[in-house]
């Protein structure tokens, strides 16, 4: 009897997309109608991370998007952006009447709400079959077909697109299931670690905690990267846009802060007092660590670049198995870069799957 029930619930598709986030929905939106597509999502709604990002207005991309804004294989990033860059994303959104606004002369945000983009993507995926509240248990392949087992269903497909995201935002169902899938097929991965996250400080920098709530424009040098943006002092240590981007490149060791990158900049008096007898233009210190996944915007790490065909995002070892978005070992700085990567990698993947023809 159980065998008959399993067979009754088994369905076959051309493509199964794992994850209904930005990457998964963009991929589905660019698959043509002649393909049967299923989208499997652990939450009860799509794109929950996109919905809350940027205070609900989603920093979708940046005025300047270059491989140097990312931690990851530069050739992979160049290849993907050559096929779908910032201009093509903006054209796609404009053609579909999504209004954007630019903040600080560099960040593109939704003018009204991130829900505008979610509604657009859901509309473009309306012919696909959604499986919400499905926990992925395993993925296997026999001959030309993959078998996906969830806690509620068994599905089969010729192609699997892994768009499961990273490990940050566990309260929204985030996990490292994408890496588990990759490892089950003997693909090399870089384990996830928190990125775009605040940094904690050593006891010698406890003076910073006394400035909690104060922000100032700084220049931060970490390794060979220089980042200029706002720094925020917190009760744990340091945060703000400058620190979040710097955290992407910091693993251990020193970082340097110039508290007066602009000669005309006047420091807040509380900060002037705290920096008395300290270097204002080249303050060097070693963070103790970071705030962890619960506070991280994204996860650094993922399926390593040399496991993937740069032109398609398909696994070199497993035909029909694709990885896109945050589950790939490409992570952008703060400022819309990670959504740009999600959309670009999704488009490149969709273009390769048989039957696609949409162009920008």
Buried (B, 14 or more C-beta within 10 A) or exposed (E): EEEEEEEEEEBEBBBBBBBBBBBBBBBBBBBEEEBBBBBBBBBEBBBBBBBEBBEEBBBBBBEEBEBEBBBBBEEBBEBBBEBBBBEBBBEBBEEBEBEBEEEEEEBBBBEEEBBBBBBBBBEBBEEBBBBBBBEBEEBEBEEEEBBBBBEEBBBBBBBBBBBBBBBBBEEBBBBBBBBBBBBEBEBEBBEBBBBBBBBBBEEEBEEBBEBEEBBBBBBBBBEEBEBBBBBBBBEBBBBBBBBBBBBBBBEEEEBBBBBBBEEEEEBBEBBEEBBEEEEBEEBEBBBBBBBEBEBBBBBBBBBBBEBBBBBBBBBEEBEBBBBBBBBBBBBBBBBBBBBBBBBBBBBBBBBBBEEBEEEB
